[in-house]
Amino acid sequence: MLHHVLVLLSTTTGSVAAAIVIATLAVRAALLPLSLRAYRAEKVRARLAPQLTALRERHGKDPVALAEKTAELMRAEGSGPLAGILPTLAQAPVIWLLYREFSGDAVRGHTLLGADLTARLLDHPALPAGWLIVAALAAIAVWNVRQLPAGSPGFVRVLSFGTVAFAALTPVAAGIYLVTSGLWTAVERIVARR
């Protein structure tokens, strides 16, 4: 089905790259309710930071009790520990399907800045489209990290740069998805924080 959607969009727009952007925007729009829930959970965690620190100090040596007390506190505030990762988990099957589509013959022969959409930067180090995607993802990651609330776990900051490294291993088509999704996230953060 995804293949047919991309074919329809590319026929309508005249470009597979544009079809990938539109499909990405549609996926992210469909996931907006989950994303908004994640932002609410982020605000709850920031507000509860002193209480969560106290729980870690009190129950740090008993991980089971710490998890129970943390979950209890989050539930009392109408949030949960998984609220922040729900959009990522919900996107995973779509990303997998898109990656299969991007790695196959469906997008072969279609280009972005002269680069075949199935080409990988790792295989073609002189690929301008690949470097442009890496640079865009790095800029998005830096911006997104700067927008994280104070006290965000270090691994969250590092994960923001995961797409930069991943982009070198994936087809240009997947890079288009990553850049579009990253830009969506950046704009979403601006709007959600207002």
C-alpha positions as CSV (number, residue, x, y, z in Angstrom):
1,M,0.0,0.0,0.0
2,L,2.8,2.4,0.9
3,H,4.3,1.8,-2.5
4,H,1.0,2.8,-4.2
5,V,0.8,5.9,-2.1
6,L,4.3,7.0,-3.1
7,V,3.6,6.2,-6.7
8,L,0.4,8.3,-6.6
9,L,2.1,11.2,-4.9
10,S,5.1,11.1,-7.2
11,T,2.8,11.0,-10.2
12,T,0.9,14.0,-8.8
13,T,4.0,16.0,-7.9
14,G,6.3,14.9,-10.6
15,S,9.0,14.0,-8.1
16,V,9.7,11.0,-5.9
17,A,11.6,13.3,-3.5
18,A,8.5,15.5,-3.1
19,A,6.4,12.4,-2.6
20,I,8.6,11.3,0.3
21,V,8.3,14.8,1.9
22,I,4.5,14.7,1.6
23,A,4.3,11.1,2.9
24,T,6.5,12.1,5.8
25,L,4.4,15.1,6.6
26,A,1.2,13.0,6.5
27,V,2.8,10.4,8.9
28,R,3.9,13.1,11.3
29,A,0.5,14.8,11.2
30,A,-1.2,11.5,12.0
31,L,1.1,11.1,15.0
32,L,0.5,14.7,16.3
33,P,-1.8,13.6,19.1
34,L,0.9,11.3,20.5
35,S,3.5,14.0,20.1
36,L,1.4,16.5,22.0
37,R,1.0,13.9,24.8
38,A,4.8,13.5,24.8
39,Y,5.3,17.3,25.2
40,R,2.8,17.3,28.1
41,A,4.7,14.5,29.7
42,E,7.9,16.5,29.3
43,K,6.4,19.5,31.1
44,V,5.1,17.2,33.9
45,R,8.6,15.7,34.3
46,A,10.2,19.1,34.4
47,R,7.7,20.3,37.1
48,L,8.2,17.1,39.1
49,A,12.0,17.1,38.8
50,P,12.6,18.0,42.5
51,Q,10.2,15.2,43.6
52,L,11.8,12.7,41.2
53,T,15.2,13.6,42.5
54,A,14.0,13.0,46.1
55,L,12.6,9.6,45.0
56,R,16.0,8.7,43.4
57,E,17.8,9.7,46.6
58,R,15.3,7.8,48.8
59,H,15.0,4.6,46.7
60,G,18.2,4.7,44.6
61,K,19.4,1.4,45.9
62,D,16.1,-0.3,45.3
63,P,15.3,0.0,41.5
64,V,12.0,-1.8,41.8
65,A,10.7,0.6,44.5
66,L,12.1,3.5,42.6
67,A,10.3,2.5,39.4
68,E,7.0,1.9,41.3
69,K,7.2,5.2,43.1
70,T,8.1,7.1,39.9
71,A,5.3,5.5,38.0
72,E,2.9,6.3,40.8
73,L,3.9,9.9,40.9
74,M,3.7,10.2,37.1
75,R,0.2,8.5,37.1
76,A,-1.0,10.9,39.8
77,E,-0.1,13.8,37.4
78,G,-1.8,12.2,34.4
79,S,1.4,11.1,32.7
80,G,3.5,8.0,32.3
81,P,7.0,7.0,31.6
82,L,6.3,5.9,28.1
83,A,4.5,9.1,27.0
84,G,7.7,10.6,25.7
85,I,8.6,7.7,23.4
86,L,5.2,6.9,22.0
87,P,5.6,9.0,18.8
88,T,8.9,7.2,18.1
89,L,7.4,3.8,18.7
90,A,4.4,4.5,16.6
91,Q,6.6,5.7,13.7
92,A,8.8,2.6,13.8
93,P,6.7,0.4,11.5
94,V,6.3,3.2,9.0
95,I,10.0,3.9,9.0
96,W,10.7,0.2,8.5
97,L,8.3,0.1,5.5
98,L,9.7,3.3,4.0
99,Y,13.3,2.0,4.4
100,R,12.3,-1.2,2.6
101,E,10.8,0.9,-0.2
102,F,13.8,3.2,-0.3
103,S,16.3,0.3,-0.5
104,G,14.5,-1.5,-3.4
105,D,13.9,-0.8,-7.0
106,A,10.9,1.5,-6.5
107,V,13.0,4.7,-6.2
108,R,16.0,3.6,-8.2
109,G,16.6,5.9,-11.1
110,H,14.9,8.9,-9.3
111,T,17.3,11.6,-8.2
112,L,17.9,14.5,-5.8
113,L,20.5,16.9,-6.9
114,G,21.7,14.3,-9.4
115,A,22.1,11.6,-6.8
116,D,20.1,8.4,-7.2
117,L,17.7,8.1,-4.3
118,T,19.0,4.6,-3.5
119,A,22.6,5.8,-3.2
120,R,24.3,5.9,0.2
121,L,26.9,8.4,1.3
122,L,29.0,5.6,2.8
123,D,29.2,4.0,-0.7
124,H,29.6,7.3,-2.5
125,P,31.6,9.8,-0.3
126,A,31.5,12.5,-3.0
127,L,27.6,12.5,-3.0
128,P,26.6,16.2,-2.6
129,A,23.0,15.2,-1.7
130,G,24.3,12.9,1.0
131,W,26.5,15.6,2.5
132,L,23.6,18.1,2.3
133,I,21.4,15.7,4.2
134,V,24.1,15.1,6.9
135,A,24.6,18.9,7.3
136,A,20.9,19.5,7.6
137,L,20.4,16.7,10.1
138,A,23.4,18.0,12.2
139,A,21.9,21.5,12.2
140,I,18.5,20.2,13.2
141,A,20.1,18.0,16.0
142,V,22.0,21.0,17.4
143,W,18.8,23.1,17.4
144,N,16.7,20.4,18.9
145,V,19.3,19.7,21.7
146,R,19.3,23.4,22.5
147,Q,15.5,23.3,22.9
148,L,15.6,20.4,25.4
149,P,14.6,21.3,28.9
150,A,17.3,21.8,31.5
151,G,18.1,18.5,33.2
152,S,17.2,16.3,30.2
153,P,19.2,13.0,30.4
154,G,22.5,13.0,28.5
155,F,21.4,10.1,26.4
156,V,18.6,12.1,25.0
157,R,21.0,14.7,23.8
158,V,23.3,12.1,22.2
159,L,20.3,10.3,20.6
160,S,19.4,13.6,18.8
161,F,22.6,13.1,16.8
162,G,21.9,9.5,16.0
163,T,20.2,10.4,12.7
164,V,23.3,12.2,11.6
165,A,25.4,9.1,11.7
166,F,22.5,6.9,10.5
167,A,22.1,9.2,7.4
168,A,25.5,8.1,6.0
169,L,24.3,4.5,6.1
170,T,20.9,4.9,4.5
171,P,19.7,5.7,1.0
172,V,19.3,9.4,0.0
173,A,15.5,8.7,0.0
174,A,15.7,7.8,3.7
175,G,17.7,11.0,4.4
176,I,14.9,13.0,2.9
177,Y,12.5,11.3,5.3
178,L,14.9,12.0,8.2
179,V,15.3,15.7,7.3
180,T,11.6,16.3,6.8
181,S,10.8,14.5,10.1
182,G,13.5,16.4,11.9
183,L,12.2,19.7,10.7
184,W,8.7,18.7,11.7
185,T,10.0,18.0,15.2
186,A,11.8,21.3,15.4
187,V,8.6,23.2,14.4
188,E,6.5,21.0,16.6
189,R,8.7,21.9,19.6
190,I,8.4,25.6,19.0
191,V,4.6,25.4,18.7
192,A,4.1,23.0,21.6
193,R,6.1,25.1,24.0
194,R,3.9,28.2,23.4
